[in-house]
Amino acid sequence: MTISSQQALSVLTIPAFKDNYLWLIHDGVHAAVVDPGEAKPVLAALKAHGLRLTAILLTHHHADHIGGVPELLQHYQVPVYGPRNESIATVTLPVGEGKQIDVPGLALRVSVLDVPGHTMGHIAYVRAPHDGEPTWLFCGDTLFAGGCGRLFEGTPAQMISSLGKLAALPDDTKVYCAHEYTLSNLRFARVVEPDNVALQERVKVETDKREHNLPTVPSTIAIEKATNPFLRYREPAIAQQLVKAGKLDGMDTPLATFTALRLWKNDF
């Protein structure tokens, strides 16, 4: 399949279900979709924009991320990339950390990171800076705008390691996470770190977006490092707030702080 060069790559936001985002990376002719939990919105977007699907990229096995794949494959016989350490029937090319993928049909190369925690085999896809565009990160349910995924399968230590990999990406990296959870995440963040001025400002900005029915993602790594408590768990003020709320016994280790933080968010 030849690579088209009609225009620079861009990312189309496709809302699905109640609060999912499916990401369609395209050049005006060909497209790859990330985490198509539902096929119909993807097929509609492809038709509306005159695009042909050439690849599917999956981050983890949850149904709201893979459920649309069988129907898409009825329309397009394309490779399906997915985590090598998870059992997903439709995956034809299992990948893991260290793998680089030249996505068929597009001038797009992504590298794979292992980011377990939400699930044991969760992966993320990273596109390096290209033609003046910043790094792109497709992180599924590992890092959210203002939060992180629940630990359904992995451990707090695994999630700390995974989030550390993502936080190490360039500050201007665009964070394409898979859900519109931002405002609820930020409500929790304000309780955890009430004196964070950058967080207070972010709440205003993101609230305004939602009031105008605009997505709050992509975010950036810089914004997350300044406002996301799950990247800021080493801040003394956060540990102090956990102790004050009775969620942590004394100024404990960073691992204990992160663990207490995630448990608090589960019930928030």
FILONU-384899 format. One record per residue (C-alpha): residue in three letters; x, y, z. Coordinates in Angstrom, 3 decimals. Layout:
BEGIN
ALA | X | Y | Z
...
//
This chain:
BEGIN
MET | 0.000 | 0.000 | 0.000
THR | 1.459 | 3.350 | -0.979
ILE | 1.643 | 6.178 | 1.498
SER | -0.485 | 9.133 | 0.515
SER | 0.839 | 12.637 | 1.010
GLN | -2.295 | 14.664 | 0.500
GLN | -1.796 | 16.701 | 3.657
ALA | -0.158 | 16.629 | 7.058
LEU | -1.439 | 14.112 | 9.559
SER | -4.165 | 15.227 | 11.924
VAL | -6.213 | 13.598 | 14.664
LEU | -9.994 | 13.533 | 14.507
THR | -11.980 | 13.227 | 17.743
ILE | -14.827 | 10.703 | 17.576
PRO | -17.132 | 10.669 | 20.625
ALA | -18.618 | 7.264 | 21.465
PHE | -20.802 | 5.732 | 24.164
LYS | -21.337 | 8.119 | 27.075
ASP | -17.842 | 9.524 | 27.521
ASN | -15.346 | 7.656 | 25.292
TYR | -13.128 | 9.204 | 22.655
LEU | -11.957 | 7.207 | 19.653
TRP | -9.028 | 8.761 | 17.814
LEU | -8.808 | 8.748 | 14.023
ILE | -5.338 | 9.644 | 12.708
HIS | -5.528 | 10.583 | 9.030
ASP | -3.882 | 12.394 | 6.124
GLY | -7.024 | 13.253 | 4.197
VAL | -7.041 | 9.913 | 2.369
HIS | -6.051 | 7.070 | 4.716
ALA | -6.722 | 6.664 | 8.431
ALA | -5.837 | 4.580 | 11.473
VAL | -8.154 | 4.344 | 14.461
VAL | -7.140 | 4.018 | 18.103
ASP | -9.328 | 1.980 | 20.488
PRO | -12.531 | 1.652 | 18.438
GLY | -14.901 | 0.440 | 21.122
GLU | -17.787 | 1.117 | 18.746
ALA | -17.733 | 0.727 | 14.956
LYS | -20.603 | 2.891 | 13.763
PRO | -19.148 | 6.285 | 14.782
VAL | -15.856 | 5.306 | 13.106
LEU | -17.563 | 4.202 | 9.897
ALA | -19.598 | 7.417 | 9.884
ALA | -16.467 | 9.547 | 10.328
LEU | -14.620 | 7.679 | 7.583
LYS | -17.528 | 8.248 | 5.209
ALA | -17.998 | 11.897 | 6.167
HIS | -14.333 | 12.709 | 5.593
GLY | -13.766 | 10.475 | 2.582
LEU | -11.186 | 8.305 | 4.342
ARG | -10.144 | 4.678 | 3.983
LEU | -9.177 | 2.749 | 7.108
THR | -5.711 | 1.173 | 6.912
ALA | -4.937 | 0.084 | 10.499
ILE | -6.371 | -0.375 | 13.983
LEU | -4.368 | 0.314 | 17.166
LEU | -5.529 | -1.079 | 20.525
THR | -4.183 | -0.166 | 23.969
HIS | -5.886 | -2.803 | 26.157
HIS | -8.577 | -5.454 | 26.216
HIS | -11.587 | -3.676 | 27.754
ALA | -14.736 | -3.883 | 25.652
ASP | -15.203 | -0.132 | 25.287
HIS | -11.828 | -0.044 | 23.515
ILE | -12.051 | -3.123 | 21.278
GLY | -15.773 | -3.803 | 20.804
GLY | -16.034 | -2.231 | 17.364
VAL | -13.123 | -4.109 | 15.805
PRO | -15.036 | -7.114 | 14.387
GLU | -17.519 | -4.871 | 12.568
LEU | -14.747 | -2.644 | 11.212
LEU | -12.951 | -5.722 | 9.886
GLN | -16.091 | -6.643 | 7.947
HIS | -15.608 | -3.416 | 5.983
TYR | -11.807 | -3.119 | 5.942
GLN | -9.303 | -5.974 | 6.004
VAL | -6.569 | -4.189 | 7.946
PRO | -3.883 | -5.126 | 10.477
VAL | -4.850 | -4.866 | 14.150
TYR | -2.048 | -3.923 | 16.528
GLY | -2.508 | -4.613 | 20.225
PRO | -0.757 | -5.515 | 23.478
ARG | 1.302 | -8.695 | 23.318
ASN | 0.549 | -9.506 | 26.963
GLU | -3.235 | -9.513 | 26.625
SER | -5.550 | -11.945 | 24.870
ILE | -7.543 | -10.053 | 22.240
ALA | -8.947 | -12.312 | 19.530
THR | -8.865 | -9.701 | 16.771
VAL | -5.222 | -8.662 | 17.233
THR | -3.088 | -9.776 | 14.290
LEU | 0.147 | -8.011 | 15.295
PRO | 0.914 | -8.191 | 19.041
VAL | 3.361 | -5.482 | 20.141
GLY | 5.133 | -4.327 | 23.278
GLU | 7.710 | -1.874 | 24.546
GLY | 10.584 | -1.256 | 22.160
LYS | 8.518 | -1.971 | 19.056
GLN | 8.233 | 0.703 | 16.394
ILE | 5.300 | 0.555 | 14.000
ASP | 5.193 | 2.092 | 10.547
VAL | 1.431 | 2.389 | 10.281
PRO | 0.233 | 1.151 | 6.884
GLY | -1.039 | 3.790 | 4.498
LEU | 0.197 | 6.732 | 6.546
ALA | 3.465 | 8.593 | 7.007
LEU | 3.160 | 7.644 | 10.660
ARG | 5.651 | 5.871 | 12.881
VAL | 4.738 | 5.185 | 16.504
SER | 6.729 | 3.563 | 19.273
VAL | 5.158 | 1.351 | 21.911
LEU | 5.430 | 1.684 | 25.691
ASP | 4.352 | -0.937 | 28.214
VAL | 2.188 | 0.891 | 30.770
PRO | 0.581 | -1.734 | 33.051
GLY | -1.641 | -0.780 | 35.968
HIS | -5.156 | -0.298 | 34.629
THR | -4.715 | -3.702 | 32.985
MET | -1.669 | -5.956 | 33.146
GLY | -0.769 | -5.680 | 29.479
HIS | -1.795 | -2.079 | 28.748
ILE | 0.320 | -0.298 | 26.132
ALA | 0.581 | 3.254 | 24.813
TYR | 1.558 | 4.571 | 21.384
VAL | 3.911 | 7.530 | 20.979
ARG | 4.541 | 9.517 | 17.826
ALA | 7.781 | 11.499 | 18.019
PRO | 7.814 | 15.201 | 17.047
HIS | 7.327 | 15.541 | 13.287
ASP | 7.195 | 18.491 | 10.871
GLY | 6.754 | 21.026 | 13.658
GLU | 4.096 | 18.953 | 15.454
PRO | 4.748 | 17.986 | 19.081
THR | 4.879 | 14.414 | 20.344
TRP | 1.529 | 12.611 | 20.287
LEU | 0.617 | 10.157 | 23.054
PHE | -2.283 | 7.704 | 22.767
CYS | -2.463 | 6.349 | 26.302
GLY | -5.840 | 4.605 | 26.543
ASP | -6.891 | 4.478 | 30.191
THR | -3.476 | 4.854 | 31.856
LEU | -3.222 | 8.648 | 32.069
PHE | -6.342 | 10.802 | 31.986
ALA | -6.689 | 14.557 | 31.862
GLY | -6.458 | 15.304 | 35.571
GLY | -6.365 | 11.662 | 36.642
CYS | -5.318 | 8.075 | 35.955
GLY | -7.051 | 4.772 | 35.333
ARG | -8.391 | 2.533 | 38.069
LEU | -6.147 | -0.351 | 39.026
PHE | -8.336 | -3.196 | 37.820
GLU | -5.448 | -5.631 | 37.352
GLY | -2.114 | -4.008 | 38.172
THR | -0.509 | -2.638 | 41.310
PRO | 0.108 | 0.912 | 42.511
ALA | 3.846 | 0.369 | 41.948
GLN | 3.197 | -0.631 | 38.336
MET | 1.024 | 2.422 | 37.747
ILE | 3.651 | 4.696 | 39.283
SER | 6.219 | 3.262 | 36.874
SER | 3.859 | 3.598 | 33.910
LEU | 2.898 | 7.179 | 34.716
GLY | 6.588 | 7.979 | 35.190
LYS | 7.281 | 6.883 | 31.609
LEU | 4.549 | 9.139 | 30.311
ALA | 5.557 | 12.094 | 32.489
ALA | 9.075 | 11.810 | 31.050
LEU | 7.804 | 12.671 | 27.565
PRO | 8.330 | 16.265 | 26.353
ASP | 6.205 | 18.880 | 28.097
ASP | 4.373 | 19.826 | 24.886
THR | 3.323 | 16.220 | 24.214
LYS | -0.361 | 16.037 | 23.286
VAL | -2.134 | 13.550 | 25.560
TYR | -4.902 | 11.724 | 23.691
CYS | -6.602 | 9.786 | 26.480
ALA | -9.745 | 7.766 | 25.913
HIS | -12.410 | 9.336 | 28.153
GLU | -14.040 | 12.668 | 28.986
TYR | -13.458 | 12.376 | 32.733
THR | -11.680 | 15.693 | 33.132
LEU | -14.093 | 17.739 | 35.237
SER | -14.753 | 14.929 | 37.713
ASN | -11.010 | 14.299 | 37.941
LEU | -10.360 | 17.978 | 38.607
ARG | -13.021 | 18.127 | 41.315
PHE | -11.046 | 15.446 | 43.135
ALA | -7.743 | 17.170 | 42.409
ARG | -8.990 | 20.411 | 44.015
VAL | -9.861 | 18.556 | 47.212
VAL | -6.431 | 16.932 | 47.240
GLU | -4.460 | 20.088 | 46.419
PRO | -6.695 | 23.097 | 47.141
ASP | -3.915 | 25.691 | 47.014
ASN | -2.665 | 24.759 | 43.532
VAL | -3.175 | 27.953 | 41.490
ALA | -2.524 | 26.238 | 38.133
LEU | -5.210 | 23.714 | 39.014
GLN | -7.699 | 26.433 | 39.909
GLU | -7.097 | 28.070 | 36.536
ARG | -7.418 | 24.767 | 34.719
VAL | -10.806 | 24.121 | 36.292
LYS | -12.059 | 27.397 | 34.781
VAL | -10.655 | 26.619 | 31.336
GLU | -11.966 | 23.056 | 31.181
THR | -15.372 | 23.990 | 32.595
ASP | -15.745 | 26.587 | 29.857
LYS | -14.918 | 23.983 | 27.204
ARG | -17.569 | 21.582 | 28.486
GLU | -20.157 | 24.358 | 28.743
HIS | -19.585 | 24.868 | 25.003
ASN | -19.694 | 21.091 | 24.380
LEU | -16.014 | 20.992 | 23.456
PRO | -13.699 | 18.119 | 24.430
THR | -11.135 | 18.796 | 27.148
VAL | -8.618 | 16.494 | 25.481
PRO | -5.987 | 16.384 | 24.208
SER | -4.189 | 17.760 | 27.201
THR | -0.406 | 18.160 | 27.426
ILE | 2.193 | 16.563 | 29.661
ALA | 3.079 | 20.014 | 31.034
ILE | -0.525 | 20.658 | 32.076
GLU | -0.747 | 17.221 | 33.683
LYS | 2.498 | 17.679 | 35.626
ALA | 1.199 | 20.996 | 36.951
THR | -2.304 | 19.873 | 37.920
ASN | -2.769 | 16.080 | 37.964
PRO | -2.431 | 14.673 | 41.503
PHE | -1.405 | 11.264 | 40.158
LEU | 1.705 | 12.855 | 38.669
ARG | 2.127 | 15.114 | 41.724
TYR | 1.794 | 12.523 | 44.505
ARG | 5.324 | 13.330 | 45.710
GLU | 4.271 | 16.893 | 46.580
PRO | 4.277 | 17.293 | 50.395
ALA | 1.014 | 19.254 | 50.269
ILE | -0.788 | 16.253 | 48.761
ALA | 0.504 | 13.858 | 51.410
GLN | -0.466 | 16.376 | 54.088
GLN | -3.991 | 16.572 | 52.682
LEU | -4.274 | 12.775 | 52.677
VAL | -3.218 | 12.684 | 56.333
LYS | -5.670 | 15.457 | 57.178
ALA | -8.482 | 13.520 | 55.489
GLY | -7.607 | 10.365 | 57.406
LYS | -6.534 | 8.543 | 54.253
LEU | -2.858 | 8.163 | 55.181
ASP | -1.075 | 7.424 | 58.436
GLY | 1.612 | 10.045 | 58.703
MET | 3.958 | 11.312 | 55.973
ASP | 4.643 | 7.882 | 54.532
THR | 6.474 | 6.703 | 51.405
PRO | 5.573 | 7.959 | 47.909
LEU | 4.161 | 4.500 | 47.148
ALA | 1.877 | 4.667 | 50.198
THR | 0.812 | 8.173 | 49.216
PHE | -0.013 | 7.147 | 45.658
THR | -1.872 | 4.058 | 46.881
ALA | -3.950 | 6.113 | 49.313
LEU | -4.631 | 8.696 | 46.619
ARG | -5.935 | 6.090 | 44.148
LEU | -8.089 | 4.412 | 46.828
TRP | -9.588 | 7.791 | 47.777
LYS | -10.401 | 8.563 | 44.159
ASN | -12.124 | 5.174 | 43.781
ASP | -14.715 | 6.232 | 46.345
PHE | -14.819 | 9.951 | 45.621
//
